[in-house]
Amino acid sequence: MILLSEIAENIRNEIHSWPSHQNLKVEILVDPSLGDAREGEKNIFTELLMMPVGLLPASVSRIDIRISGNNEEIRVYFNFNSASARSIPLWKNLAEKAAAWNPQVHMREHGVDITLDLPVSPAYPPVDLRAMARETGINIEDARTILEGFLINARTYISILKTEIGKPEKTPGNASYFRAAHSLKGAGKTLRAPELAAAAGALERKIKEKGDTTEEQRRLEAIWDRIEFWFEGNGYEK
């Protein structure tokens, strides 16, 4: 299984650790409306996104990777600030790496688009209570009780986040805003809800960077809505 937002966050962290790429600006955005959990091998997909970063010519100082699509496929847009990136043989190698996903490569003036057959993973629950119970040594009923308590607190955190969406001039000094994102990230890890943890972590990072948090917050809220829907659909009481 591939978790798009988690891989995007891991790639950003990895690139920033490379001495030769410390000045390379990399932005990876996942469409907030896109189904995050996908069928496929995450290691191959991670390598696919990393290849352009490691092999681009020195003339490229910024790369933007945007991921969109629908329930049956995703489209990855690589945008550069140098036209020389289009001429390198990297893209043929990248298409061969993704051969199992029927890649379609389109060259543009300032970048490259790749469409991949990566359908949503429908059986993947947003919260894995059984994994949580198994890994922590509690029974499933106790895990449900913990989830119910988390939902009460999480609705407060989501409310706090909604009051500050897209306001980078306020977020760095707003301790409650940062704590809300940090708390949701921690809860996502505890509840074995990786989509929530990854999205909250991305929002937390953007707050630290004093950037516009609009896209990260929309993704977090979309995942939260999915958790609420799953919670109600399984017959739990609010």
N, C-alpha and C positions, 0 to 999 in steps of 0.2 A: 504494500500500500504506500502511496505517495501522499504526504501532507504538504501542500504547496507553501503555505505560510511559514511552516517550521523550516523547510528547506531554504526559503528565501532568507530567513533570519540567520541560519547557520552559515550560508554563503557570505553574507555581509561580514559576519564576525571573522570568518576565515581570511577573506581578502584583506581586511584591515590588519591582520597579523603578518602579512608578507612585507618584508623590508623594501622590496622593489616596487611595491604598489601602494605605499603609504600616501602618496599624493594623488592617486587615482580615485576619482569620485565615482562611486557606484550606488545606484538607486534601483531597488527591485520592488515593484508594486504589483500586488495581486488584486484584481478586481474584487471589491467587497461582495458583489452579488454572485461570485463564482463558487461552485461547490468545491470545498477545500480538499476533502479526502478523495483520492483518485486511485484507480486500479493501475498497477505497474510497479516497477522496481525503483525504489527511491534512490539507490546509489547511482544508477544509470542516469536518472533525471538530474541529480545533483551534479554529476560530471558534465552533463550536457550544458548546464548553465554556467559552469566554471570554465569550460574550454575557451570561450571567447575572451574572458578576462585575462587568462594566462598567456594567450598567443597574439593578442592585438599588438600592432606596432606602437612604438614609443610616441608617435604623433597623437595618439588617442589619450586624452586626459580625463575623459568622462564617458561613462556608459550607463544608459538607462535601460533596464529590462522590465517590461510590462507584460503581465500574464492575464489574459481574458479568455472568453470562449463561452461554452454552454455545457450541458450535462453530458454530451458525447465526446467533446474534443476541447483542447485548449489551443490558444494562439500565443506564441511567445514573440514579443517585439524587442529586438536588439537595436537600440538607437545610439549613435556615436557622434562625437563632435569633430570627426575627421572622416572624409570620404574615402581615404586610403584603406579603411577597414573592409570595404566591400570587395577588394581585389584579391585578398589572400585566399589560399585553398582551404582555409579552415572550415568553411561551410559545407563542403563536400564530406569532410571527415565527420562533422557533427551530424549530418544526415545519416551517415552510415552507422554512427553510434546509436541513433534513434530508429533504426530500420524496423524494429518490431512494432512501432507506432505509426507506420505509414506516413513519414514526414513529407511535407510539402514546403519547399523553400522559395521565398519570393524576395528578390533584391529590390531595395528602394534607394533613393538618392542619399539618404543619411542613415541607412540601416538595413536590417534584414528581418523578415518575418518567417516564422516556422510554425506550421499547423501540425498538431499531433493528435492521434486518436487516443485520448486518455479519458475514458468515461468516469463518471462519478462512482465511487464505491458505495452502493446503496445499503449494504449490511453493516456499515461502520457506525456504531453509536457515538453520539457526542460525549457521553459520559460512560465509562466502563466500570460500573459498580462491582461486577464480579472480579475484575482484575484488582480493584482497590481492596476488596475484602480478602482476596487470596494473598496479596502482597503485604498486607498489614496485619493479618492474623485475626480479623474480626469476621463476624457472620454477615450475610447479605442484608439482614434487617437493620443491623447497626449501621451499615454503609448507607442505607436509604435514609436513616435518621440524620446522619451527618450531611447528606445531600440536601435534605429539607431545611436544615439550619443554614447551610451555605446559601441557598436560594433567597432566604430572607435578607441576609446581609448583602448579597450580590445585587439585589434590586436597588439597594441604597447606593452602592458603588456606581451602578449604571446611571442612576439619576444624577449623581455628582458629575459624571463624565459628560452627560448631555448638556449641562449648563455651560461647559467650556469648549465645546467642539469647534475646532478650526481657529482657535485664538492663541497663536504662538506667543503673543506678547504677554499673556497672562499665565500660561501653563508653567514656565520655569519657577515662578515664585508661589505657585498655588500648591501648598503641601498636601491638601486634601485630594487634589486631582492626581498627583503622583502616587499617593498612598492607595487610592482606589485602583489604579492600574496595577500597582505592585501586589495588592491583595488578591486581585482577580488572577494574576499570573500564578501566585502561590496556591490558590485554591484549585486552579486548573491542574496543577501537578499533583496535588493531594487526591483529587477526584478522578485521576487518570482521564482528564479531558484535554488531550494535547492541542486541539484546535484553539481552545480558550486560552491555554497557557502561552501558545505561540503568538496569538493575536495581542494579548495583554502585554507580552514581553516586547513586541514591536512598538506598541503605543508607549510603553515606559521608556524605551530607547529614544523615540522621537521627542518625548518631553525633555529628556536630558540634553538632547541636541538643540533644544529651543526651536524646533521646526513646526511647520503646519501639521497638525495631527488629524486632519479631516479624514483622509483615506484610512489610516490605521484605526480610527474610532469607528468608522462605518463597518469595517470588517469585524471588529470586536462585537458590535451591536448585532450584526447579522448572525454571528455564531451564538451569541447569547439568546437570540430569538429561537434558534434551532434547539437549544437546550431546553428552553421553556416549552416549546412544542413537544419535544420528546418526553419531557416530564409529565405533561398533561396527558399525552397519548398513552402512557403506561399506567394511567389510572391513579397516580399519586395525588394526594390532596395538597392544595396550596395552603 
